[in-house]
Amino acid sequence: MGTAYGDWLREQRAAAGLTQEQLAEQAIMSRTHIAHIEAGRRVPSKEDARRLDQVLNTGGALSNFRPGNDRRPVAAHFEAALELEQQASMIREFALSFVPGFLQTEAYADAVLRDASFPPLVKEERAKAVATRLDRGRILEDPRSPMVWALLDEMVLRRPIGGPEVMAHQIIYLVRLVEDERIRLHVVPLSHGGHPLLGSMVTLMWFEDQPPVAYEEGAFAGTVHDEPNLVQRIQAAYALVLGEALPQKESLDLMRSIAEEYGHHD
């Protein structure tokens, strides 16, 4: 993601005689976020990079060489949400049709981008987009932050994106993330019927140094919401659906069963 970038930031901070805490205070960021950037686990937002350049007097280098500047990583409507995702201390996802992007395997991501993008991506664009999704998954390498909850509609598991083998490996990957205590995961069974989140994919994000936000995405557009009353309303809808989902153990049992139906055997 940005190990060399993080190393350079650390060198510039040290040359300026600043601790992470001091740099965070002057750049209006959290110390934890600075630590994540220096370790290569997170990418600063455009605004964060601009403030770091200003504090460290690095002549725009941290903005100009920010990881991701050299490729088309995501749809335009997701750019703001991607920057927030990199800063979040807690992420709660609701997925209606597809596994959330940063939880996707390489083969599953390629299948989603091949079959569900319109207009279709050429092979080179698709490869870059898949790489970006895999880069996003690196936020899971830190066992402390962010805390991730995934709430999946059962249809996410039932729709054979990429075919049986791809689906089986994707599901087992999710199961192992839970077993490794990296994420919590619950499945909303089809038998439950309707619920308040059926209209779109939802991401809720909390931060150490700013108010929470919500992101909603449909087939061709996405919106970041930061108005407190609306964010609280979406949070309440998420909590209601979570309360109707299967407990985690039963969710994992269902996932293993579906993976076996796809032909996976441990």
Secondary structure as UniProt FT lines:
FT   HELIX           3..15
FT   TURN            16..17
FT   HELIX           20..27
FT   HELIX           31..38
FT   TURN            39..40
FT   HELIX           46..56
FT   TURN            59..60
FT   HELIX           61..64
FT   TURN            67..70
FT   HELIX           76..78
FT   HELIX           79..87
FT   STRAND          90..95
FT   HELIX           101..103
FT   HELIX           106..115
FT   HELIX           123..136
FT   HELIX           137..141
FT   STRAND          147..153
FT   HELIX           154..158
FT   TURN            161..162
FT   HELIX           164..179
FT   TURN            180..181
FT   STRAND          183..188
FT   HELIX           190..192
FT   TURN            196..199
FT   STRAND          201..206
FT   STRAND          213..217
FT   STRAND          222..225
FT   HELIX           228..244
FT   HELIX           248..261
FT   TURN            262..263
//
